[in-house]
Amino acid sequence: MGKGCAKRHRNVLRDNIQGITKPTIRRLASRGGIKRISGLIYEETHGVLKVFLENIVRDTIIYTEHARRKTVTVMDVVYALERQGHTLHGFGG
C-alpha cells in the first residue's frame, strides 16, 4: 500500500544551523552558568554544534539501516549518543 506512487520533490535543506540563534546560544550558556559571552562565541558554537549533530545523525542512520528500517527510533539516537560517549538516561535500553 502506498509503495508504488511517484515521489514528491523534497526541499533541499541548507544552512539550518543558522536556526540556532544568538538568544538560543545565550540561553544554553546561562543554563551552564555563564554570565557574559564574547561575540566570537556564536560562530564557534555553530561550528561545534554542526559537527556534533553530523556525527550523531551519521551513527543514528547506521543503526537504522542495520536494522533494515526506514524509520529512526528513539533507541537509535540513544545508542548513537552512547557510542559517542554521551549516555542519555530515561529513554529505555
N, C-alpha and C positions, 0 to 999 in steps of 0.2 A: 504494500500500500504506500503510495507516495514516492516510490523509488525511481519511477521512470520519467518524471516530469523534468522539464528544462530548468537549469539552474539560473537563478536571477543574478544580475551583476551586483557584486558587493562593493560597498565603498572602501576604497583603499585608505587605511588608517596611517596617517603620517604625523609625526611630531606631537603625539598625545602627551608626552612628558611635560609639555608646557601647561597642561591642565592642572599640574601641581603648582599652585600659585604661591606668591610670596606669603600671603596670610596663612596658607596651609603649612608652609615650612615653619613659619613663626610659631604656629600652634603646636606643631610637633616638638620644636625646640623648647618651648615653655613647659611642655609636659616633661621634658627631660631635665628641667631645672635651669635652663639657660635664660639669662635676662636680656642681654644685648647681642645683636648679630651683625657681623660685618657684611657689607654689601656684596662681597665676592662669594659669600657662602651659598647664595641661591643657585648660581650656575654649577658650582661644585656639587651641591646636593642633587641637582637634576642629573648630572653625570653618574654619580654613585648609585642613585635610585634606579636609573635606567639599566645599568649593568646588573644590579641585584635582581631586578624583575626579569631581565632576559634570562639569567641563569635559572631562576625558579621556574619560569614558563617552559624553558627547554627541558628541564628534568620532569616537569609535570606531564608534558607531551610524551616523553619517553615512557613513563608509567602507563599512560592511557593507551598508547599504541601497542605496548607489550601485551596488554590485556585484550587487544583487538576490539576496543570500544571507540566510539566517536564522541562520547560524552565524557567530559572531565568531571571527576567526582571530588568531593572534599578530601577524601583519603589520598588521592593522587597528589594534591597540593601538600597535605600534611607529610607524606613520605618524601616529597621533593624538598621541603623545608628541613626535614630531619637529616636528609642526605647532605645538605649544605651546612649542617651543624646548628640549626635553629629549631630546637624542639618546641612544638606547639602542643600544649595540654588542653584537654577538654573537648576534643573533636573526634573521639573514638580511636581505636587502634592502640 
